[in-house]
């Protein structure tokens, strides 16, 4: 099978797996323990965190290890809102965020916070002018996804940071789950206060992620217990997951230089443009590893099944909502034409893909369109 659903999850790197196994076998002591084995584990833990912070361009900052992107986003949204509510109660996000951001914001609204959801254009881009209009002195948190998980739109995060910092004291968080390790991402380079990263999106392990924050930016904890992770995330820290995550960081820093993603995307787009019944979503502002297209009057599931029968794995949308019968919130937000609304598929490249695999996938796409056009 050719696997082209890498935005859903990636195949764990062999070196990452080896690190995880080795740490579990040799350094299994609790990093919070006071004995010599615990101290040794703590040293490994701190070394791993320093490596992550350096790669993320945030050497003086801090990292909180989590169970993945969802928990990191929840900690950022719920935690920052509660930590800085003495400054105000206004929050800004976008209409196309991951549900781990949106549903956290819905919960904050129930708690009395005011949330504005920025609209997007047909490519999924927010308007900087709308951001300028919405931001105010009492805005305490802004959360804008760097790369959209469904259609790949890259938001102008640096420009957003300039606006936010010039008009408020708000904490600026960005969900970088889909961008980290694929395109250049650093905390300092983006101008943000915090980013979310997920291990299994960068050939690491599932159930592992991190919230990386600038120095002095501290959320209110959402988990309570023994006070691990400087009181920000209670629970016994998995040293093996931490070391494996640091390894995934290091490997992704090298693999992010891969040039083929953009080439593959352009090759596929060129074929799509040959057909009137295919619409490319976000053709000009998308990350190189994600291609979202839609077929006119054809359900995305039909395409997914055809590709699978021919040895290629793709998806209809985000794996978190792919089983939903209605068009997802991102597709609704970009106001896709009704004839194309239910025909969306996502093809996402990874480090294990090859030129030969992409060539075969293009051939299958052409075969699918031949079948569809003959049936019309």
C-alpha positions as CSV (number, residue, x, y, z in Angstrom):
1,X,0.0,0.0,0.0
2,X,1.1,3.6,-0.7
3,X,0.3,5.6,2.4
4,X,-0.7,9.3,1.7
5,X,-2.5,10.1,4.9
6,X,0.5,11.6,6.7
7,X,-1.5,14.6,8.1
8,X,-3.5,12.1,10.0
9,X,-0.5,10.3,11.4
10,X,3.0,9.3,10.3
11,X,4.9,6.0,10.5
12,X,7.2,6.1,13.6
13,X,10.8,6.4,12.7
14,X,12.9,3.4,13.6
15,X,15.4,5.5,15.6
16,X,12.5,7.0,17.6
17,X,11.2,3.5,18.4
18,X,14.7,2.3,19.4
19,X,15.1,5.3,21.7
20,X,11.7,4.6,23.3
21,X,12.5,0.9,23.9
22,X,16.0,1.6,25.3
23,X,14.8,4.2,27.8
24,X,12.0,1.8,29.0
25,X,14.5,-1.0,29.4
26,X,17.4,0.9,31.1
27,X,16.1,4.1,32.6
28,X,12.7,3.3,33.9
29,X,12.9,5.1,37.2
30,X,10.5,7.9,38.1
31,X,12.2,11.2,37.2
32,X,10.6,12.7,40.3
33,X,12.3,10.2,42.7
34,X,15.2,11.4,44.9
35,X,17.4,8.3,44.6
36,X,20.2,8.0,42.1
37,X,18.2,6.2,39.4
38,X,15.5,8.9,39.6
39,X,18.2,11.6,39.3
40,X,19.6,9.9,36.3
41,X,16.2,9.8,34.7
42,X,15.6,13.5,35.5
43,X,18.9,14.4,33.8
44,X,17.8,12.6,30.7
45,X,14.4,14.4,30.9
46,X,16.0,17.9,31.2
47,X,18.5,17.2,28.4
48,X,15.6,16.2,26.1
49,X,13.7,19.3,26.9
50,X,16.7,21.5,26.2
51,X,17.1,19.8,22.8
52,X,13.4,20.5,22.0
53,X,13.6,24.1,23.1
54,X,16.8,24.7,21.0
55,X,15.3,23.2,17.9
56,X,12.1,25.2,18.4
57,X,14.1,28.4,18.6
58,X,13.1,29.0,22.2
59,X,16.2,28.3,24.3
60,X,15.2,30.4,27.3
61,X,11.6,29.1,27.3
62,X,10.0,26.1,28.8
63,X,8.3,23.0,27.5
64,X,5.4,21.1,29.1
65,X,5.2,17.5,28.0
66,X,1.6,16.3,27.2
67,X,-0.3,13.4,25.7
68,X,-0.4,15.1,22.3
69,X,-1.9,18.0,20.3
70,X,-5.3,17.9,21.9
71,X,-4.0,18.2,25.5
72,X,-1.5,20.8,24.5
73,X,-4.2,22.9,22.8
74,X,-6.5,22.5,25.8
75,X,-3.8,23.5,28.2
76,X,-3.0,26.6,26.1
77,X,-6.6,27.7,25.7
78,X,-8.1,26.9,29.1
79,X,-4.8,27.5,30.9
80,X,-3.9,30.9,29.4
81,X,-7.4,32.2,29.6
82,X,-7.7,31.4,33.3
83,X,-4.1,32.6,34.1
84,X,-4.6,36.0,32.6
85,X,-8.3,36.7,33.2
86,X,-7.4,39.6,35.5
87,X,-6.4,41.5,32.4
88,X,-9.7,40.9,30.6
89,X,-12.0,38.2,29.3
90,X,-11.7,38.5,25.5
91,X,-10.3,35.8,23.3
92,X,-9.7,35.6,19.5
93,X,-9.4,32.4,17.4
94,X,-10.5,31.4,13.9
95,X,-13.4,29.5,12.5
96,X,-11.2,26.7,11.1
97,X,-9.2,25.7,14.2
98,X,-8.9,22.1,15.3
99,X,-11.7,21.0,17.5
100,X,-9.4,20.8,20.5
101,X,-9.2,24.6,20.2
102,X,-12.7,25.3,19.2
103,X,-14.4,23.2,21.8
104,X,-12.1,24.6,24.5
105,X,-13.3,28.1,23.4
106,X,-16.9,27.0,23.5
107,X,-16.3,25.9,27.1
108,X,-14.8,29.2,28.0
109,X,-17.8,31.0,26.6
110,X,-19.9,29.0,29.1
111,X,-17.6,30.3,31.8
112,X,-18.2,33.9,30.9
113,X,-15.4,34.6,28.5
114,X,-16.1,36.4,25.2
115,X,-14.7,34.7,22.1
116,X,-14.5,36.1,18.5
117,X,-14.0,33.7,15.7
118,X,-12.2,35.2,12.7
119,X,-13.7,34.3,9.3
120,X,-11.7,33.0,6.3
121,X,-11.8,33.4,2.6
122,X,-12.3,30.7,0.0
123,X,-8.6,29.6,0.5
124,X,-9.0,29.4,4.3
125,X,-7.0,32.6,4.9
126,X,-7.9,35.0,7.7
127,X,-8.1,38.7,7.2
128,X,-5.4,40.8,8.9
129,X,-7.8,43.7,8.8
130,X,-10.5,41.7,10.6
131,X,-7.9,40.8,13.3
132,X,-7.1,44.5,13.7
133,X,-10.8,45.3,14.1
134,X,-11.4,42.5,16.6
135,X,-8.3,43.0,18.9
136,X,-8.8,45.3,21.9
137,X,-6.9,46.2,25.1
138,X,-8.9,43.5,27.1
139,X,-8.0,40.7,24.7
140,X,-6.0,38.2,26.8
141,X,-5.5,35.3,24.3
142,X,-5.3,34.8,20.5
143,X,-4.9,31.3,19.1
144,X,-4.4,30.9,15.3
145,X,-3.4,27.6,13.7
146,X,-0.3,27.8,11.6
147,X,-1.2,25.2,9.0
148,X,-4.8,24.0,8.6
149,X,-5.1,20.2,9.0
150,X,-7.8,19.8,6.4
151,X,-6.8,22.0,3.5
152,X,-3.3,23.0,4.4
153,X,-3.7,26.8,4.5
154,X,-0.7,28.6,5.9
155,X,-1.7,31.6,8.0
156,X,0.4,34.8,8.2
157,X,1.4,34.2,11.8
158,X,4.3,36.6,11.9
159,X,2.1,39.4,10.6
160,X,-0.6,38.5,13.1
161,X,2.0,38.6,15.9
162,X,3.0,42.2,15.0
163,X,-0.7,43.3,15.1
164,X,-1.4,41.5,18.4
165,X,1.6,42.8,20.2
166,X,1.1,46.4,19.0
167,X,-2.5,46.5,20.2
168,X,-2.7,44.4,23.3
169,X,-1.0,42.3,26.0
170,X,-2.6,39.2,24.7
171,X,-0.8,35.8,24.8
172,X,-0.4,34.6,21.2
173,X,-0.6,30.8,20.8
174,X,-0.3,28.9,17.5
175,X,-1.3,25.2,16.9
176,X,1.8,24.1,14.9
177,X,0.8,20.4,14.8
178,X,0.7,20.4,11.0
179,X,3.6,22.7,10.3
180,X,6.3,21.7,12.7
181,X,8.8,19.5,10.9
182,X,7.3,20.2,7.5
183,X,8.1,23.9,7.1
184,X,10.4,26.2,9.1
185,X,8.9,26.7,12.6
186,X,10.4,28.5,15.6
187,X,8.8,30.3,18.4
188,X,11.0,33.3,17.8
189,X,10.6,33.2,14.1
190,X,6.8,33.2,14.3
191,X,6.8,35.8,17.0
192,X,4.4,33.8,19.1
193,X,4.3,33.1,22.9
194,X,3.5,29.4,22.6
195,X,3.2,26.6,20.1
196,X,1.6,23.2,20.1
197,X,3.5,20.2,18.7
198,X,2.4,16.6,18.3
199,X,4.9,13.7,18.1
200,X,3.0,11.3,15.8
201,X,2.8,14.0,13.1
202,X,6.6,14.0,12.8
203,X,7.3,10.3,12.7
204,X,7.2,10.0,16.5
205,X,5.0,8.1,18.8
206,X,1.3,8.6,19.5
207,X,0.1,9.9,22.9
208,X,3.0,12.3,23.1
209,X,3.3,16.0,22.4
210,X,4.3,19.3,23.9
211,X,3.4,22.9,24.6
212,X,6.4,25.1,24.1
213,X,6.3,28.6,25.7
214,X,8.4,31.7,26.0
215,X,10.0,32.4,29.3
216,X,7.5,34.0,31.8
217,X,4.4,32.8,29.9
218,X,2.7,30.5,32.3
219,X,-0.8,28.9,31.9
220,X,-3.1,27.8,34.7
221,X,-2.8,24.0,35.1
222,X,-5.8,21.9,33.9
223,X,-4.5,18.7,35.6
224,X,-3.9,18.5,39.3
225,X,-2.0,16.1,41.4
226,X,1.7,15.8,42.4
227,X,2.8,19.0,40.7
228,X,5.1,17.5,38.1
229,X,6.2,19.6,35.1
230,X,6.7,22.7,37.4
231,X,3.2,22.3,38.6
232,X,1.8,22.7,35.1
233,X,1.0,19.1,34.3
234,X,0.6,16.7,37.2
235,X,1.3,13.0,36.7
236,X,4.3,10.8,36.4
237,X,6.4,11.9,33.4
238,X,7.1,9.3,30.8
239,X,10.9,9.7,30.3
240,X,10.8,7.3,27.3
241,X,8.2,9.4,25.5
242,X,10.2,12.6,26.3
243,X,13.4,11.2,24.8
244,X,11.6,9.7,21.8
245,X,9.9,13.1,21.2
246,X,13.3,14.9,21.4
247,X,14.6,12.3,18.9
248,X,11.6,13.0,16.6
249,X,12.4,16.8,16.9
250,X,16.0,16.3,15.8
251,X,15.1,14.0,12.9
252,X,12.3,16.3,11.7
253,X,14.7,19.3,11.7
254,X,16.7,17.5,9.1
255,X,13.8,16.0,7.1
256,X,12.0,19.4,6.9
257,X,14.5,20.4,4.2
258,X,13.0,17.8,1.9
259,X,12.2,19.5,-1.4
260,X,10.0,16.9,-3.0
261,X,6.8,17.7,-1.2
262,X,6.3,21.0,-3.1
263,X,7.3,19.2,-6.4
264,X,4.8,16.4,-5.8
265,X,2.1,18.8,-4.9
266,X,2.7,20.9,-8.1
267,X,2.7,17.8,-10.2
268,X,-0.7,16.6,-8.8
269,X,-2.2,20.1,-9.1
270,X,-1.2,20.2,-12.8
271,X,-3.2,17.1,-13.4
272,X,-6.1,18.3,-11.4
273,X,-6.3,21.5,-13.5
274,X,-6.9,19.3,-16.6
275,X,-10.3,18.4,-15.3
276,X,-13.3,20.7,-14.9
277,X,-14.8,18.4,-12.3
278,X,-11.9,18.8,-9.9
279,X,-11.4,21.9,-7.7
280,X,-8.1,22.4,-5.9
281,X,-8.7,23.9,-2.4
282,X,-6.2,26.6,-1.3
283,X,-3.9,26.4,-4.4
284,X,-1.8,29.4,-3.5
285,X,-1.3,29.5,0.2
286,X,-1.0,25.8,1.2
287,X,1.7,23.9,2.9
288,X,3.8,21.8,0.6
289,X,2.8,18.4,2.1
290,X,-1.0,18.8,1.9
291,X,-3.1,18.8,-1.2
292,X,-6.9,19.0,-0.7
293,X,-9.1,18.7,-3.8
294,X,-12.8,18.1,-4.4
295,X,-14.7,16.3,-7.0
296,X,-17.9,17.7,-8.5
297,X,-21.1,15.8,-7.5
298,X,-19.0,12.9,-6.2
299,X,-18.7,11.9,-2.5
300,X,-15.2,11.9,-1.2
301,X,-15.7,8.4,0.2
302,X,-16.1,7.1,-3.4
303,X,-12.7,8.4,-4.3
304,X,-11.1,7.1,-1.1
305,X,-12.5,3.6,-1.8
306,X,-11.3,3.7,-5.4
307,X,-7.8,4.7,-4.4
308,X,-7.7,2.1,-1.7
309,X,-8.8,-0.6,-4.1
310,X,-5.8,0.4,-6.3
311,X,-3.3,0.4,-3.4
312,X,-3.3,4.0,-2.2
313,X,-4.4,5.3,1.2
314,X,-5.8,8.8,1.3
315,X,-8.5,10.5,3.4
316,X,-11.7,12.5,3.0
317,X,-10.7,15.2,5.6
318,X,-9.3,15.4,9.1
319,X,-9.2,11.9,10.7
320,X,-10.9,13.5,13.7
321,X,-14.0,14.2,11.7
322,X,-13.8,11.9,8.7
323,X,-16.7,9.7,9.8
324,X,-19.1,12.7,10.0
325,X,-21.8,12.6,7.4
326,X,-22.0,16.4,7.0
327,X,-19.4,18.7,5.5
328,X,-16.8,19.6,8.1
329,X,-16.6,23.0,9.7
330,X,-13.5,24.0,7.6
331,X,-15.3,23.2,4.3
332,X,-18.4,25.2,5.5
333,X,-16.1,28.1,6.5
334,X,-14.5,28.4,3.1
335,X,-18.0,28.3,1.6
336,X,-17.2,25.6,-1.0
337,X,-19.8,25.3,-3.8
338,X,-22.5,22.8,-2.9
339,X,-21.6,20.7,-6.0
340,X,-18.1,20.2,-4.5
341,X,-18.9,20.3,-0.8
342,X,-19.1,16.5,-0.2
343,X,-16.3,15.5,-2.7
344,X,-13.3,16.6,-0.7
345,X,-10.3,14.4,-0.3
346,X,-6.9,15.1,1.3
347,X,-3.6,13.8,0.0
348,X,-0.7,14.3,2.4
349,X,2.9,13.4,1.9
350,X,5.4,12.1,4.3
351,X,9.1,11.3,4.6
352,X,8.6,7.7,3.5
353,X,7.0,8.5,0.2
354,X,8.9,8.3,-3.1
355,X,8.7,9.8,-6.6
356,X,7.5,6.4,-7.9
357,X,4.6,6.3,-5.4
358,X,3.5,9.8,-6.5
359,X,3.6,8.8,-10.2
360,X,1.5,5.8,-9.4
361,X,-1.0,7.9,-7.5
362,X,-1.3,10.4,-10.4
363,X,-2.0,7.5,-12.7
364,X,-4.8,6.3,-10.3
365,X,-6.2,9.8,-10.2
366,X,-6.4,9.8,-14.0
367,X,-8.1,6.4,-13.9
368,X,-10.6,7.6,-11.4
369,X,-11.5,10.6,-13.5
370,X,-11.9,8.4,-16.6
371,X,-14.3,6.2,-14.7
372,X,-16.2,9.2,-13.4
373,X,-16.5,11.0,-16.8
374,X,-17.6,7.8,-18.5
375,X,-20.4,7.5,-16.0
376,X,-21.6,11.0,-16.4
